[in-house]
């Protein structure tokens, strides 16, 4: 199983709204993530910094492809633009791939 991690920033004063929106995550978005083979998805924050992590049972490339093809993901990303700043890779349309430098299982 491949792992994927991303970082982003919450706009000042918007963390409560960011958390609220995730507590009310759309079922259709969860369906897309499950179709993409995404498991164990977790997001942490430290101040305004966000760190997300998930595992891709069908691989990172497959997960990225399914998300890139989804209008639901596009709608969610637009919905979240007023509460967060996320750098996107121009080639993939997703967050830039972080490189793993350590793993202890």
VEXDREN-2710 file (C-alpha; in Angstrom, 1 decimal):
% VEXDREN-2710
k/r/px/py/pz
1/UNK/0.0/0.0/0.0
2/UNK/1.4/3.4/-1.0
3/UNK/1.2/6.4/1.3
4/UNK/0.5/10.0/0.4
5/UNK/1.0/13.1/2.5
6/UNK/0.2/16.8/1.8
7/UNK/0.5/20.2/3.6
8/UNK/-1.6/23.3/3.4
9/UNK/-2.4/26.5/5.4
10/UNK/-5.6/27.6/7.0
11/UNK/-6.4/31.2/6.5
12/UNK/-6.1/33.2/9.8
13/UNK/-9.3/32.8/11.9
14/UNK/-10.8/30.1/9.7
15/UNK/-9.7/27.0/11.5
16/UNK/-13.1/26.5/13.3
17/UNK/-14.8/26.7/9.9
18/UNK/-12.3/24.3/8.3
19/UNK/-13.0/21.8/11.1
20/UNK/-16.8/22.3/10.8
21/UNK/-16.7/21.6/7.1
22/UNK/-14.8/18.4/7.6
23/UNK/-17.1/17.3/10.4
24/UNK/-19.9/17.7/7.8
25/UNK/-18.0/16.1/4.9
26/UNK/-20.2/15.3/1.9
27/UNK/-21.1/11.7/1.6
28/UNK/-20.5/11.9/-2.2
29/UNK/-17.0/13.1/-1.5
30/UNK/-16.4/10.1/0.8
31/UNK/-17.7/7.9/-2.0
32/UNK/-15.1/9.3/-4.4
33/UNK/-12.3/8.8/-1.9
34/UNK/-13.4/5.2/-1.3
35/UNK/-13.6/4.6/-5.0
36/UNK/-10.0/6.0/-5.3
37/UNK/-8.8/3.3/-2.8
38/UNK/-8.0/5.9/-0.1
39/UNK/-7.9/4.5/3.4
40/UNK/-6.8/5.8/6.8
41/UNK/-7.2/9.4/5.8
42/UNK/-6.2/11.8/8.6
43/UNK/-5.6/15.5/8.8
44/UNK/-3.7/17.3/11.7
45/UNK/-3.1/20.9/12.4
46/UNK/-0.5/22.9/14.2
47/UNK/-1.6/26.5/14.3
48/UNK/-2.6/27.3/10.7
49/UNK/-0.5/24.5/9.2
50/UNK/-2.3/21.4/8.0
51/UNK/-0.8/18.0/7.5
52/UNK/-2.8/15.3/5.7
53/UNK/-2.0/11.6/5.3
54/UNK/-3.7/8.7/3.6
55/UNK/-2.9/5.3/2.3
56/UNK/-3.7/4.3/-1.3
57/UNK/-4.6/0.6/-1.6
58/UNK/-4.6/0.9/-5.4
59/UNK/-1.6/3.2/-5.5
60/UNK/-1.0/6.9/-5.5
61/UNK/-1.4/7.3/-9.2
62/UNK/-4.8/5.6/-9.2
63/UNK/-6.0/7.7/-6.3
64/UNK/-4.9/10.9/-8.0
65/UNK/-6.5/9.8/-11.3
66/UNK/-9.9/9.1/-9.7
67/UNK/-9.9/12.4/-7.8
68/UNK/-8.8/14.4/-10.9
69/UNK/-11.8/13.0/-12.8
70/UNK/-14.3/13.8/-10.2
71/UNK/-16.5/16.9/-10.4
72/UNK/-17.3/16.4/-6.7
73/UNK/-13.6/16.9/-5.8
74/UNK/-13.5/20.0/-7.9
75/UNK/-16.6/21.3/-6.1
76/UNK/-15.1/20.5/-2.7
77/UNK/-11.8/22.3/-3.6
78/UNK/-13.8/25.4/-4.7
79/UNK/-15.8/25.2/-1.4
80/UNK/-12.7/25.1/0.7
81/UNK/-10.8/28.0/-1.1
82/UNK/-12.2/30.6/1.3
83/UNK/-10.8/28.8/4.4
84/UNK/-7.4/27.4/3.2
85/UNK/-4.5/27.9/0.9
86/UNK/-3.2/24.8/-0.9
87/UNK/-0.5/24.7/-3.4
88/UNK/-1.4/22.6/-6.4
89/UNK/0.8/20.9/-8.9
90/UNK/0.1/22.2/-12.4
91/UNK/0.7/18.8/-14.1
92/UNK/-1.4/16.7/-11.8
93/UNK/-4.0/19.1/-10.4
94/UNK/-3.3/17.7/-6.9
95/UNK/-1.1/18.7/-4.1
96/UNK/2.6/18.3/-4.8
97/UNK/3.8/14.8/-3.9
98/UNK/5.9/14.8/-0.7
99/UNK/8.8/12.4/-0.6
100/UNK/9.0/10.0/2.3
101/UNK/12.3/10.2/4.1
102/UNK/11.7/7.9/7.1
103/UNK/9.4/5.0/8.0
104/UNK/9.3/2.9/11.1
105/UNK/6.6/0.1/11.1
END
